[in-house]
């Protein structure tokens, strides 16, 4: 009996399409992760479609504009010239050869994983799934999500009786497994976006890849290997999922350490930033982390809770990791206490004081509010009776989000002496800190932005 050649098998055809740059790539979620990834595929001449349920994002992209500060409109327009477009019509997923999911994975009000974006996206993909497609999850999550959540939904809700590739076969021939079977391929490859980091090109950030089976792994490796300088294949999606958590929990734990040391150093009359600079002169065994008003961004504040939640399934208590999360979560409260003390020393109560918060983005020089400690600080100030304004060159208005409801417009940096306190939360490069200090009655600095400026008006915390 004659068998199909490996080149004619679904996996073989997809591998060939990737090599020829004819494989069609669909990226779901046109946010801080998905849009840069789609543009990277476009730069490598892949036909790319961006999918998003937000019609405003779709319209903006199709008009050749950008809504992310570090991605200029010219990048969108260049991608359009190469065939990039965006859509809210998920039926177009059927025409894609590879589908990459880049949707949020936040915490709910009880600090437990909220996978609703992932599950809804999986249900939206399933009716349009066809044999031979590759589905990759990039959203940060707990180990087991790809195989225990994503794949079962795709298998249950697709219309053609498709199953994910089984864990069978080894070696190069595995790339062409599934011949004759109603199979799709699945993998997890964690995003490693670092908004505002201009030191490392996106393509030079190594890409970790874990497939549900050998063919899935090899196809996903071929796909990402076409746009990234280095790929790092691992044995399973769960390994890739845990690797992502480790990366961010490592940062969370070390930031918690310096945040706690900062509080001790303030009591001892020592400068934690001077201490860190001295310590990092050691050429081995030390990596510098810096304290701040709390953690922001989608990953670092959230990942410890994802892992601690999953660990309970195995009757394991991640005490060390949870403690780090608690320390970082408490930092906005420490900032409020420190500010209240500074005002009290000047015969002012926090209740009724006029406060200007500088910076609401979660880190400098980006337009990203996700989990920003500034949002918590503003709400805490309001609760304690302060009259709060903010300034941020990246956010003319802050409305309502999953965990905040501010509805505030950015205030111009004028008449700074009208405020009882100017609080530096995000140290944007655009700020003239010498002028701010000179014109303000009191500056509370949570980022060491005023280093080198000597004034009795500065309180560092």
C-alpha positions in Angstrom: 0.0 0.0 0.0 1.4 3.4 -1.0 1.7 6.0 1.7 1.7 9.8 1.5 5.1 11.4 1.4 6.0 13.3 4.5 6.0 16.5 2.5 2.3 16.0 1.9 1.4 15.4 5.5 -0.2 18.4 7.4 2.9 18.9 9.6 5.2 18.6 6.6 3.1 21.1 4.6 3.2 23.6 7.6 7.0 23.2 8.0 7.4 23.8 4.3 5.1 26.9 4.4 7.1 28.3 7.3 10.4 27.8 5.5 8.9 29.5 2.4 7.4 32.3 4.4 4.0 31.5 3.0 2.5 30.1 6.3 -0.3 32.5 7.4 0.1 33.7 11.0 -2.8 34.9 13.1 -2.0 36.7 16.4 -4.9 37.1 18.8 -4.7 40.1 21.1 -3.2 43.3 19.7 -1.8 44.6 23.0 1.7 45.1 24.4 2.6 41.5 23.5 0.6 40.6 20.5 1.2 43.7 18.3 5.0 43.7 18.6 5.0 40.0 17.8 2.7 40.5 14.7 5.1 43.2 13.5 8.1 40.9 13.9 6.4 38.2 11.8 5.6 40.9 9.2 9.2 42.1 9.1 10.2 38.5 8.2 7.7 38.6 5.3 5.1 36.3 6.8 1.4 37.1 5.9 0.1 38.2 9.3 -3.4 39.0 10.6 -4.0 40.6 14.0 -7.2 39.6 15.8 -8.8 41.6 18.6 -12.3 42.0 20.0 -11.7 45.7 20.5 -13.0 47.4 17.4 -11.2 50.6 18.2 -7.8 48.8 18.1 -8.7 47.1 14.8 -9.8 50.4 13.3 -6.7 52.2 14.5 -4.4 49.6 13.1 -6.2 49.4 9.8 -5.9 53.2 9.5 -2.2 52.9 9.9 -2.0 54.3 13.3 -0.6 53.1 16.6 -1.9 53.2 20.2 1.3 52.0 21.9 3.9 54.8 22.4 7.0 52.7 21.7 5.5 51.4 18.4 5.4 54.3 16.0 2.7 54.5 13.3 5.4 54.1 10.6 5.9 50.5 11.8 2.2 49.8 11.4 2.3 51.3 7.9 5.3 49.4 6.9 3.6 46.2 8.0 0.5 47.1 6.1 2.6 47.6 2.9 3.7 44.0 3.4 0.1 42.8 3.8 -0.6 43.1 7.6 -4.2 43.8 8.6 -6.4 43.5 11.7 -9.8 42.1 12.2 -12.4 41.3 14.8 -13.9 38.5 12.7 -12.7 35.2 14.3 -14.0 33.2 11.3 -10.9 34.3 9.5 -8.9 32.1 11.8 -9.7 29.2 9.6 -7.4 30.6 6.9 -4.5 30.8 9.3 -1.8 28.2 9.5 -0.5 29.2 12.9 -2.6 30.9 15.6 -0.8 32.6 18.5 -2.7 33.6 21.6 -1.6 36.8 23.5 -4.4 37.7 25.8 -4.4 38.9 29.5 -4.2 36.5 32.4 -4.9 38.7 35.4 -5.8 37.9 39.0 -9.4 38.0 40.2 -10.5 40.0 43.3 -9.3 37.1 45.5 -5.8 37.0 43.9 -6.6 33.8 42.1 -5.9 33.1 38.4 -8.4 34.5 36.0 -8.2 32.5 32.9 -11.4 33.8 31.4 -9.6 35.5 28.5 -7.8 32.3 27.6 -10.9 30.1 27.9 -13.1 32.6 25.9 -10.4 32.8 23.2 -10.1 29.0 23.0 -13.9 28.8 22.6 -13.7 31.4 19.9 -10.9 29.5 18.0 -12.5 26.1 18.3 -15.3 26.4 15.7 -12.8 27.5 13.1 -10.0 25.0 13.9 -8.9 22.8 11.1 -6.5 19.9 10.6 -2.9 20.8 10.6 -3.0 24.1 12.3 -0.6 25.1 15.1 -2.0 26.9 18.2 0.4 28.6 20.5 -0.4 30.1 23.9 2.0 33.0 25.0 0.0 34.4 27.9 1.7 34.0 31.3 0.0 31.3 33.4 0.5 28.4 35.8 2.1 25.0 34.7 -0.5 22.8 33.1 -2.7 25.5 31.5 -1.9 24.6 27.9 -2.6 20.9 28.3 -5.3 21.0 31.0 -7.3 24.1 29.9 -6.5 25.2 26.3 -6.2 21.9 24.5 -9.4 20.3 26.1 -11.5 23.2 25.0 -10.1 23.1 21.5 -10.7 19.3 21.3 -14.2 19.5 22.8 -15.6 22.5 20.9 -14.1 22.1 17.4 -16.5 20.9 14.7 -14.3 18.3 12.9 -13.4 15.9 15.7 -9.8 17.1 15.8 -7.5 16.0 18.5 -4.2 17.5 19.7 -1.1 15.7 18.7 -0.3 12.8 21.0 3.0 12.5 22.8 4.4 9.9 20.4 7.4 9.7 18.0 11.0 10.9 18.4 13.6 12.5 16.2 13.3 14.5 13.0 10.6 12.3 11.5 8.3 13.4 14.3 7.9 16.8 12.5 5.7 14.9 10.0 3.7 12.9 12.6 -0.1 12.8 12.4 -0.3 11.8 8.7 -3.9 10.7 8.1 -5.1 11.6 11.6 -7.4 14.5 12.5 -4.7 16.4 14.3 -3.9 19.9 15.3 -0.7 21.0 17.0 -0.3 23.0 20.2 2.5 24.6 22.2 3.3 27.1 24.9 5.9 29.8 24.3 6.0 32.5 27.0 6.2 36.2 25.9 9.3 38.1 27.0 8.3 41.6 26.1 10.0 44.4 28.1 8.4 47.7 27.2 10.8 50.6 27.2 13.9 48.4 26.9 15.8 49.7 23.8 19.0 47.8 24.6 17.9 44.4 23.2 16.2 43.9 19.9 13.0 41.9 20.0 14.4 39.2 17.8 17.5 38.8 20.0 15.5 37.7 23.1 15.7 33.9 23.2 12.4 32.2 22.7 11.4 29.2 25.0 9.1 26.7 23.3 7.3 23.6 24.8 5.1 21.6 22.5 2.4 19.0 23.5 4.3 16.5 21.4 7.4 16.3 19.3 5.8 17.5 16.0 4.2 20.4 17.8 7.6 21.3 19.3 9.4 21.1 16.0 6.8 23.1 14.1 6.6 25.8 16.8 10.4 25.9 16.8 10.5 26.3 13.1 8.0 29.1 13.3 9.7 31.1 16.0 13.1 30.2 14.7 12.2 32.2 11.6 11.9 35.5 13.6 14.0 35.0 16.7 17.8 34.7 16.7 17.7 31.8 19.2 15.1 29.3 20.3 15.2 27.2 23.5 13.1 24.0 23.1 12.0 22.3 26.3 10.3 19.0 26.9 6.7 20.1 27.5 4.4 23.1 27.8 4.4 22.8 31.6 8.2 23.3 31.6 7.9 26.4 29.5 5.1 27.7 31.7 7.1 27.2 34.8 10.2 28.7 33.3 8.2 31.9 32.7 7.0 32.0 36.3 10.6 31.4 37.5 11.9 34.3 35.5 9.4 36.7 37.1 9.3 35.3 40.6 13.1 35.6 40.6 12.6 39.4 40.0 9.7 39.6 42.5 11.7 38.0 45.3 14.8 40.1 44.8 12.8 43.3 44.5 11.0 42.4 47.7 14.4 41.9 49.4 15.6 45.4 48.4 12.2 46.9 49.3 12.5 45.5 52.8 16.1 46.6 53.1 15.1 50.1 52.0 12.7 50.4 54.9 15.4 49.2 57.3 18.0 51.5 55.8 15.7 54.5 56.2 15.5 53.8 60.0 19.2 53.4 60.1 19.9 56.6 58.2 21.5 54.8 55.3 21.0 55.3 51.6 19.9 52.0 50.0 20.8 53.2 46.5 24.3 54.0 47.5 24.5 50.6 49.1 23.3 48.8 46.0 25.8 50.7 43.8 28.6 49.6 46.1 27.4 46.0 46.1 27.1 45.7 42.4 30.8 46.5 42.0 31.3 42.8 42.8 32.0 41.1 39.4 30.3 37.8 40.4 27.4 36.5 42.4 25.4 39.7 42.6 22.8 41.2 40.3 21.4 44.7 41.2 17.7 45.1 41.9 16.2 48.4 43.0 13.4 49.3 45.4 10.4 51.3 44.4 6.7 52.1 45.4 5.5 48.7 44.5 5.4 46.3 41.5 3.7 46.9 38.2 3.3 45.3 34.8 1.4 42.3 33.9 3.8 39.6 35.1 5.9 40.3 38.1 3.1 41.3 40.5 0.9 38.4 39.4 3.1 35.4 38.8 3.8 34.5 42.4 0.0 34.2 43.0 -0.4 32.0 39.9 2.2 29.6 41.2 1.1 29.6 44.9 -2.5 28.8 43.7 -1.3 25.9 41.6 1.0 24.6 44.4 -2.0 24.1 46.7 -3.2 21.4 44.2 0.0 19.5 45.3 -0.4 20.2 49.0 2.5 22.6 48.9 2.7 26.0 50.5 5.1 28.4 48.7 5.8 30.5 51.9 8.9 32.2 50.6 7.3 33.3 47.3 4.1 34.4 49.0 6.0 36.5 51.5 7.8 38.3 48.7 4.5 39.0 47.1 3.1 40.4 50.3 6.1 42.7 50.9 5.8 44.2 47.4 2.0 44.5 47.7 2.5 46.5 50.9 4.8 49.1 49.3 2.1 51.6 48.3 1.0 51.6 51.9 4.5 52.3 53.0 4.7 55.2 50.6 1.5 56.7 52.1 2.8 56.3 55.6 6.1 57.9 54.7 4.4 60.8 53.0 2.1 61.3 56.0 5.1 61.5 58.2 6.8 64.1 56.0 3.7 66.2 55.9 3.3 65.9 59.7 6.8 67.1 60.2 5.7 70.3 58.3 2.6 70.7 60.5 0.3 69.4 57.7 -2.2 66.5 57.9 -2.5 64.1 54.9 -6.3 64.6 55.2 -7.0 67.8 53.2 -3.5 68.1 51.7 -3.2 68.9 48.0 -1.0 66.1 46.4 0.4 65.9 42.9 1.4 62.4 41.8 4.2 62.4 39.1 3.8 59.4 36.8 1.1 56.7 36.7 2.7 54.3 34.3 4.2 51.2 36.0 7.7 52.1 34.8 9.5 55.0 33.2 9.0 56.1 29.6 6.2 53.7 28.7 2.4 54.1 28.2 1.4 51.0 30.3 -0.8 51.2 33.3 -1.1 47.4 34.0 -0.9 46.8 37.8 0.8 50.2 38.3 1.4 51.0 42.0 0.5 54.6 41.2 -3.1 53.6 40.8 -3.2 52.1 44.2 -1.4 55.0 45.7 -3.9 57.5 44.2 -6.8 55.5 45.6 -5.2 55.3 49.0 -4.6 59.0 49.1 -8.2 59.7 48.2 -9.4 57.3 50.9 -7.3 59.2 53.4 -8.8 62.6 52.5 -6.1 64.0 50.2 -7.0 66.0 47.2 -5.1 64.3 44.4 -4.0 65.3 40.9 -1.5 63.6 38.7 0.8 64.3 35.7 2.0 61.8 33.2 3.1 62.7 29.6 1.9 59.3 28.4 -1.6 59.4 29.9 -3.7 62.6 29.3 -6.6 60.8 31.0 -7.0 57.8 33.3 -10.5 56.3 33.5 -11.7 53.0 34.8 -9.9 49.6 34.8 -10.3 46.2 36.3 -9.0 47.3 39.7 -9.4 51.1 39.7 -11.9 53.8 38.9 -10.1 57.2 38.8 -11.6 59.3 36.0 -8.9 61.9 36.2 -7.1 64.1 33.6 -3.4 64.9 33.7 -2.6 68.2 35.3 0.0 70.5 33.8 3.3 71.0 35.7 2.6 74.6 36.6 2.2 76.3 40.0 3.9 73.4 41.8 4.1 75.5 45.0 0.3 75.2 45.2 0.7 71.5 46.2 1.5 70.5 49.8 3.4 67.5 48.3 4.7 66.4 44.9 5.0 62.6 44.9 7.4 61.0 42.4 6.0 57.5 41.6 7.3 57.0 38.0 10.6 58.6 37.1 9.9 59.5 33.5 12.9 61.0 31.6 10.9 63.9 30.4 10.6 65.5 33.9 13.0 68.3 34.9 13.6 67.1 38.5 15.7 70.1 39.4 12.9 72.5 38.5 10.4 70.3 40.2 12.4 70.3 43.4 13.1 74.1 43.2 9.4 75.0 42.7 7.8 72.5 45.2 7.3 72.8 48.9 7.8 69.1 49.5 9.0 66.3 47.1 8.6 62.7 48.2 10.8 60.6 45.9 10.1 56.8 45.6 12.5 56.2 42.7 15.7 58.0 43.6 14.9 60.3 40.7 16.3 63.3 42.6 19.7 61.7 43.2 22.4 64.3 43.2 20.0 67.1 44.0 20.4 68.5 47.5 17.4 70.2 49.1 15.6 70.2 52.4 12.4 69.8 50.4 13.2 66.2 49.4 12.2 63.2 51.3 13.2 59.9 49.8 11.3 56.7 50.5 
